[in-house]
Amino acid sequence: MNRRTFSGVSLAALLASTGSLRAADETPRRGGTLVVNLEPEPSSFLFNSNTAGILAAQVVEGLVEYDESFKPVPALAESWEQSPDGKTITFHLRRGVSWHDGKPFTAADVQYTVLEVIKKVNPRAGTAYRAVEAVDTPDSHTAIFRLSEPSPAIWAVLSSAEAPILPRHLYEGTPPLANPWNSKLVGTGPFVFKEWVRGDYVLVERNPTYWRKDRPHLDRIRFRTIPDPGARAAALETGEVHYAPFSAVPPSDVDRLRKLSNLVVETRGYGTFVPAFFFEFNLDRPQFRDKRVRAAFAHAIDRQALADRVWFGLAKPATGPIPSAHAELYTADVTQYPFDLKKAEALLDEAGLPRDAEGVRLRVNHYTMPYGDLFKRAGEFLRESLKQVGIDLQLVNLDLAPFLRQIYGERNFDTYSTYYNSSADPQIGVLRRYWSKAILKGVAWSNGPGYSNPEADRLIETSFTENDPAKRRALLVELQKIAQDDLPSINLLELQHFSIVSSRVRGLSTVRDGHSKALRDVWLVR
């Protein structure tokens, strides 16, 4: 995969290729405050939630961005070349760019970020960067990635969403995830961090020295936290909030909101964000080492009913680890666990788990995904489903920070439910669920169950460097079969995210990764 220079592409051409909510004859208006709802409130800017990614995108940038065809276009890198063997990528960095504190942006920042942050603590992008052995900096505006082997997926994780370039002078010498600058981020992006009032709002303001001289259009963005879903819907209806990404209102409200003239329900912008919702077991717990028990859980859950009753059709049953949106790698030819209460009961009997005097076979806790009431209702559905076969699922609802600590830090749980973004390539968002080297204590969204299978590892690691599409598909088809048969987790649903957008908003990106882009092109009509 050879990448050539993009330095001759005009800014107008780039903007035309990105796709946005904007009428062709409208002229952007300068000024104003965009109010965005983020739910849940992230604990910091970096790597711990989808909402953290939206915050970070306003402040920091990646080497590239992606156009409507998901091809890389310049950002902090003006141009690049890759060697024929795929082992060397040379990025020519943009000159005249400064960090928000006035320090110059240089290749040393790229070197530090890739080697000390992305490779070590980013659970999504880290696998795509595993082959990067060194980043040479022959001068302050050249960064040369030296790879031990080709890494096709690295081209999908070069933007701010997965590889935000951080200021070396503020991070070097400290653990990246514990650095206090994570809550008051300094970047090169269109907006400058100003204030974070926990439980209320985050404020960012226009960067007056941004290298894109005519951006951003807005004066500021206020990211508000509104925990109550009814209050969020009301704030959107009254115009108090202009934009709410990531399905911020209950799916049951969507049809009603579609009918309002001052709001738009937008499903575009999530093409690379393919959420796979799943149920995880702690495989260190003795009761879950028996596959019959895990299979019984799977047979007791009616996934179609879950999609219909909780998501009101904005989801569909998953058939395996890789979502169907990845048609080139997806297969449905894997072990399935259809809804069958009698089968579930029989498996639990075989596993030596009879009902007690209260009709209970097994009592386990279940941590619900801390992304609002929708996932609490999903937890209630799962509890009632499993109750039918004698499993007492005791729900635990936490905020994001304690959820991450309990699951990925202390690993003190029986079961939990969450979703991972499959992203532009399953290597980013799927394979870490099944790779033993992604069992990383303290790293959010890693291999939570602690699943380890040498053959799965071999298939995953071989796929990392396989450039032949047919051979790579064969490897990942075999992985899907093994993972679905071993059943370390239950693949429940493929979710369809949506945004609620005020009719006053223009310039919101609707391309495949639009949800994670900076809001520098957004403006408000009067």
N, C-alpha and C positions, 0 to 999 in steps of 0.2 A: 504494500500500500504506500505509494509515494504521494507526498503532499508538496505542492509547489507554492510559490509566493502568492500572497493575496494583497500585497502592498498597493497594487494599482486599483483596487476596488474602491469606488467612491462611496462616501458616507450615504449619499442619496440612494445608491444601489443597495447598500446594506439594509437601510430602513425599508426599502420597498420589498425586500426579500423576507422580512421577519414576520409579516402578518400581524394585524392588530385590529382592534375595534375602533375604526375611524372611517368616516365618509370621505370619499376622494376629494371633494371640493372644500373641505374644512381646513382652516389654518390654525395650527396650534396656538393656544393662548398661554402666555407666560404668567406665572404666579399662582397663588392659592395653596390651600392645605388639603391634601388627600387623607381621608380617615379610613384606615384599614382595620378590620377585625382579625385578630389572630387567636385561634383557640386550638390547643391550649397555649398558655403563655410559656415560652421556652425558658429554660433555666440559664442559658447563655446563648451566644451567637453561633457557636460551632458544634456541628456534628451530632446533636442530640435529638433533633426532631425536624419535621417538615417545616414547621413554623420558624424554627431557628434558621433554616436555609433561606427563607424569604427575607428575614431580617438581614442576614449576612450579605445577601445579593445586592442590597442597597449601598453597602459600605465597602466591600472588598470585590475583587475581580479575579477572573481566571486568565490563563494564557490565551484562550480562544472563547468564542461564543458559537452558537449553532444557528443556521438559517432554517427556513421552513422545510428543507429536505434533510435536515440534521447533518449538514456538512459544516465543517469548521470554518469560521470567518474570524478576522483579526480582533483581538482585544488587547491584552498587555503584550502579546506577541504580534508584530506587524507581518511577519512572514516566517516560513519554516521549510525545511527539506528533510526527507527521510532517506537513509541509505537503502540500496537495493536489497540488502539482506535483512532489513527491518530492525537492525540492532543499534542504529544511531539516528537520533532526531535532533536537528539543530534548530533552535528557536532564536530568531532575531527580534530583540525586545524593543518596545516603543521607547523613544527618547523623550525627554522633557516631562516625564511623569513623576509626581511627588506624592509621598504619603501625606495624610491629612495633618501630620505634625510638622510638615515642611521638609522632612528628610527625603533625599532622592530615592526613587525605586531603581534597583539594580538587579543584576543576575544573581548576586549573593542572596537576595530574598527568595528567588526561585529555587536555588540550590537548597537552602535551609528548609523551605516549606515542603519540598518533595521528599527529601531524605529523612527529616526529623518529625514531620507532622503527617503528611499523607500516607507514607509507607507504614508508619508506626501506629497511628491512632485513628485513622479513618476507616471504619469497618466496611464501607461500601467501595470506596475507590482503591483501598489498599491492595486488593487482589490484582487489579489491573496494573499496579505499579510494582508488583513484586519482582519483576525482571530488571527494574532499574537499579543498577549497581553503583552508578556514580552520575553526578551532574557536573560537568566541567564548565568553568567560567573563564574562558580565555580573555574576555574583556567584560566591562560592566554592562554591556548590552547584548551579550550572547550567552545562551544556556544550552549546553549540549548534553542530552540524555544518552547515557551509555547503558545499553540493555544486554543482559546475558543471553537473551533469546527474544524472538519477536513477541510483541504483546498487542494483538489486534484490538483488544478492548480499551487500550489506553486512549484511543481516539474518541471514545465516548465519555471520558471523564477528565476533560481539560478545562471545563468552564468553572465558574465560581460555585456552582451547585455542588460539585464533588471535589474540586481542587482549588479552593480560594488561596491566592498567594498572600502570605502574611508578612508583616515587617520583621525582618530578622533582628533588628536592633531592640525590639520590644519583647521578643520571645526567646531568643537564644539563652540557654543556661537554666531554663525553667521547664517543668513538665507542661507540655502544650495544653492539656485539658484542665490543668489547675491554674493556668496563668490568669491573673486578675484582669488582663486586658480583654479576655473573652466576653466580659460584660460591659465593656466600653470600647468596642472594637475601633481600631485605627486602620483605614484602608486607603485605596487609591480611587474608590468608586464615586458615583455621582452625588452621594449624600454623605454627610458627616454626622457621626453620632453626637447627640447633645444631652439626652437625659433618659433615665430609666426609673420610673416609679413603679416598683414591684406591685403586681396585682391591679395596675391601672393602665399604664401606657408606656411606650417607648417612642421617643421623638428623635427624628433625624432631619437635618436641614440641608438645603442646597449647597453643594461644594462649589465655591466661587472660583476655584482654580482647576476645575475638572478639565482633563485633556480634550474631551469632546466639547468644544467651546460653546456650542449652542444647546447643550443639555446640562442638567435636566430642565424641564419646563416648570415643574412645581417648585414652590418655595420650601415646602416641608412635607413630611409624611408623619402622621400620628398613628401608631399601631396600638389599638386599644384591646384590652382584655375584657370580654363580657361573658362570664361563665354561664349565665342562664340562657338557654336556647331561645326562650320566648322573648327575652329582652334583646337578644341579637336580631331576631326577626323584626321586632318593632323598630329597632334602630335603623335597619335597612329600609323599612317601609317609609319612615319619616324623613329619610335623607341624612340622618345623623351620622351614619356610616355609609361610605361610598363603595366599598369593595370588601367582600368576604370570600376568601379562597378555601379550598379543601372542605367542601360540604359542611359549611358552618351552621346550616339550619337543618332540622330534621327532614329526611326525605318525604315525610308525610305533608310537609308544608310546600313542597316544590310546585305542585300543580297550582296551588292558590297564588303563589308568588309570580308564576309565569304570566298570570292574567293582569298583573299590575303594570300600568303604562310607564311607571318610573323605574322599573327594574328589569334586568335581563338575567335569565338563567343560562349560564355559559358552560358547556361541557368541553369545549376546545381548550387547548393549552395543557392538557394532561397526557398527550400521546406517548411520552417517554416515561410517564409515571403510571405504571400498571400495577395497582395495589393488589397483592395476594393476601387475603385474610386467612389466618390459620390458627390452630389450637396446638399449643406446645406442651410436651410432657418433660418433667425433670427426670432424665434417664438415670440419675444417681439414686432415685427413690426405688426401693426394692419392688414395689408393686408394679412399677412401669417397665421393669426389665422383661416382663412377660408380654410378648407381642399380642397374645390373645386378649389381654386386658386393653391394650391400645386399640386393637381392632374392634372390640366391643364398644368403646367410646365412639368410634367412627360410625358404626352401624346404627347407633342410637340417635344420631343427629340427622334430621331432615334438612338438608342444605337448601333445597328449593323453597321450603317453608321459611327458612331463615332469610333468604333473599327477598321473598314476597312480603313477609310480615314486619321485618325490621327495616329493610332497605327500600321497600315499596317498588321493587323492580329495578332499582339503580344498582344492581349486582346480579351475578349469575353463578351457579355452582362451579367450583373449580374441579378439574379432573385429575390434577397432578401438580407437581412443583412449578413448572414453567407455564405461565399464563398463555392462553390461546392467541393473544395479540402478537406474540413472537412466533408467527406462523412458520418461519423458516427453521425453527428449532423445536417447536411444540409437537408432542404426540399425545393422543388420547388412548393409545394402546398400552395401558398400564393397569395394574391391579386396581379395581374399584371396590368401594365399600358402600353399597346402596343402603338406603334407610330400611332397616329390618330389625324390629325390636326383639323378635323371637331369636334371631341369630345372635344378637348382642347378649341376650339372657343365657343362651347356650354356651357362648364363649366364656362368660363369667363363671358359669357353673364348672366348666372344664378347668378353669384357672384356679379353682378352689376358693371361690369367693361367694359362699351362700348368703342368703338374706338372714339378718338377725331378727330378734323379736319385733323390732320396729320396721322391718322390711328393708333395711339398709345393708348393702354388701360392702360399700367402701365410702369413707369420708375423706375428701381431699379439698384443699383450698384452690381457688382460681382467681388470679389477678387479671382484672379487665383492662383493656387498653385505655390509657388515660387521655383519650381524645374526645371527651364530652359524653353527653347522655346517650347518644346513639350506641356507643360501644358498651355502655352499662346495660342498655336494653338487649343487646346481643348476648351479654353475659346472663341476663335473666332467662333468655330463650334457651341457652345452653343448659342452665341449671334445671329448668323444667323438663327439657328433653332427657337428660341423664337420670332424673328422678324416676322416670318410668321404668328404668331397668335396675333400680336400687342403688344408684350412685348419688351420694349427697355432695353436691358441688357447692362449697361455701365461698361466696363471692367476696373479694376484697377490692375496694375501689380507692385508688390512691391518685395523688397528683403526679405529674410527670417525673420530677426529680426523685421522689422516694420509690416510684415504680422502677426506674432504671437502676437505682441502687439495690433494691431488693432482688431483682431478676438477674442483672448482669454483674453486679458488684458482690453481694453476699451470696447469691445463688440459693436463697432460702425461699423456695416455692415448691408447690406440687405441680400445678399447671398454670398456664396463662394464655391469653389470646392477644394477637397483635397483627399488624400487616407490615410487609416490607414492600418498598418500591422496587419493582423488577428493573426499572430504568431502561435505558436504550439497549442494554445487552444483559442477558441473565447472569453473566459473570459478575456484574456489579451488585445486583439485588437478590439473586436466587442462590447462587452456588455457595455463598458463605453459610447458608443454613445447613449445609450438608458436608462442609469441609472441616476436618478435625483441627486444622491449623487456625481455624477461625473460632476455636474455643478460647476466648480471650477474656479472662476475668476482669471486670471493671470497664470493658469496652461495650458501649451501648449498641444494640441491634446486631450482635454477633451471633454465634452458634449457641443459642440459649439452652437447648436441651442437653448439650454435651454429646451430640451424636458423633460416632467415630466408626468408619468402615473403610478398611484399606483399599478395597476395590473402588469405592466411591471416590476416595482421595486420588487414586490413580487416574480415573476418568476425568475428574475435575482438573487436575494439574496438567494432563495431556492436552485438554481442551484450551488451556490458557495460551498455548503457543501454536495451535493448529490453524494454519492459514487457509487450508482447503475447506471451503464451506460444507461440502458433502461429508468429509471425514469428521469435521467438527460436529455436524448434526448427529452422525452415528454415535459419537462419544456421549453427547448429551441426551440422546434418546435412551441409551443404555443406563445412564445415570438416573433418568426419570423413573425407569422401571425398578431399579434397585431401591431408590428412595421411597417410592410409593409402596413397594412390597415390605421394606423394613418398617415403615410408618413411625419414624421418630416424632412426627407431628402430623396433624390432620389438615389437609388443604381444604378449606371450607368454601371460600368465595373469591371471585374476581370482582373488584369494586369499580364503580364508575364515579369518579369525583366530579364535582361541579363547583362553579363560582357563582355568587350572587353579585351583580354589578349594577350600580346606579346608571341610569340613562345619561347622566352628566359626564360620565367617564369616557375619555377617548384615549387611544394609543395603547391600550392594554394588549399585550402580546397573546396571540392565539396559536402560535406554532407549537410543535410537539413538546418542547420543554418550556413553554411560556410561563407556566406556574412558578418557575424558579428564576425568572429573569428579573433584572433590576427594573424599576419603574421609572426610568429616566425619560421614556418617550410618552408617559402618561400626562394628560392635562385635563382640565375641567372646563366644560362649557358653563356659561352663566345660567 
